[in-house]
Amino acid sequence: ISKAHWGEKSPAFGKVVFGIPGDVVTRQGSTVLVNGKAVATLKPSTKRGEVLVPGPTGIVPKDHYFLATSHKDGFDSRYADIGFVSRRQIIGTGDPIL
């Protein structure tokens, strides 16, 4: 999906870290939860009709993060094409939101 949407080299994305190493990602139906708190909702397909495969669940691995956005059409860790994001892929930082 990514090449079809962004070309050979995808641009940087702005996302929110919802899960850090050791946190637990689960799903209840189309709702994605981190440590039992709902953080995102899955869609079955893109606006173009491409099937979206749900992303990983379980414990967020060392040096990886679960990134998402509150936007319902966001493309992020909730889908398998992105999955958990490696620390080395994060190029910026932000402020914690409590």
C-alpha positions as CSV (number, residue, x, y, z in Angstrom):
1,I,0.0,0.0,0.0
2,S,2.7,2.5,0.9
3,K,4.3,2.8,-2.6
4,A,0.9,3.3,-4.2
5,H,0.2,6.2,-1.8
6,W,3.6,7.8,-1.3
7,G,6.0,6.6,-4.1
8,E,9.3,5.0,-3.7
9,K,10.4,7.0,-0.7
10,S,7.7,7.8,1.9
11,P,7.8,11.2,3.6
12,A,8.0,11.7,7.4
13,F,4.8,11.3,9.3
14,G,3.6,13.0,12.5
15,K,2.2,10.4,14.9
16,V,1.5,10.0,18.6
17,V,3.2,7.4,20.7
18,F,0.5,5.4,22.4
19,G,2.6,2.4,23.3
20,I,6.2,2.1,24.6
21,P,8.3,-1.1,25.1
22,G,6.5,-3.4,27.5
23,D,3.0,-2.0,26.9
24,V,0.4,-4.5,25.8
25,V,-1.6,-4.0,22.5
26,T,-4.9,-5.8,22.2
27,R,-8.1,-5.6,20.1
28,Q,-11.7,-5.8,20.9
29,G,-13.5,-6.0,17.6
30,S,-12.3,-3.0,15.6
31,T,-11.1,-1.1,18.7
32,V,-7.3,-1.1,19.3
33,L,-6.3,-0.9,23.0
34,V,-3.0,-0.2,24.7
35,N,-2.9,-1.4,28.3
36,G,-6.7,-1.7,28.2
37,K,-7.2,1.9,27.0
38,A,-8.9,2.5,23.6
39,V,-6.5,4.4,21.3
40,A,-7.6,3.8,17.7
41,T,-10.2,2.1,15.5
42,L,-9.6,-0.2,12.6
43,K,-11.1,0.1,9.2
44,P,-11.5,-2.8,6.9
45,S,-10.3,-1.0,3.8
46,T,-8.9,2.3,2.5
47,K,-10.9,5.0,0.7
48,R,-9.6,3.4,-2.5
49,G,-11.0,0.0,-1.4
50,E,-7.6,-1.6,-0.5
51,V,-7.9,-4.2,2.2
52,L,-6.2,-3.1,5.5
53,V,-4.7,-5.9,7.5
54,P,-4.8,-5.4,11.3
55,G,-1.4,-4.8,12.9
56,P,0.4,-6.6,15.6
57,T,-0.9,-7.3,19.1
58,G,0.9,-8.3,22.2
59,I,3.8,-6.8,24.1
60,V,5.5,-3.8,22.4
61,P,9.1,-5.1,21.8
62,K,12.2,-3.5,23.1
63,D,13.2,-0.4,21.1
64,H,9.8,-0.3,19.3
65,Y,6.7,1.8,19.7
66,F,3.0,1.7,18.9
67,L,2.3,4.9,16.9
68,A,-1.2,6.1,16.0
69,T,-3.3,9.2,15.3
70,S,-6.7,10.1,16.4
71,H,-7.7,10.6,12.7
72,K,-10.1,7.8,11.7
73,D,-8.3,7.5,8.3
74,G,-4.8,7.5,9.8
75,F,-2.3,4.9,8.5
76,D,-0.2,3.8,11.5
77,S,0.7,0.9,13.8
78,R,-2.9,-0.3,13.9
79,Y,-2.2,-1.8,10.5
80,A,0.3,-4.5,9.5
81,D,1.9,-2.5,6.8
82,I,3.3,-0.2,9.5
83,G,3.2,-2.3,12.7
84,F,5.4,-1.5,15.7
85,V,7.9,1.2,14.7
86,S,11.6,0.8,15.4
87,R,13.3,3.4,17.5
88,R,15.8,4.0,14.7
89,Q,12.9,5.1,12.4
90,I,11.8,7.9,14.7
91,I,13.5,11.1,13.6
92,G,11.9,13.7,15.9
93,T,10.7,14.1,19.4
94,G,7.7,15.8,21.0
95,D,6.3,16.7,24.4
96,P,4.6,14.1,26.6
97,I,0.8,14.4,26.8
98,L,-0.5,13.2,30.1
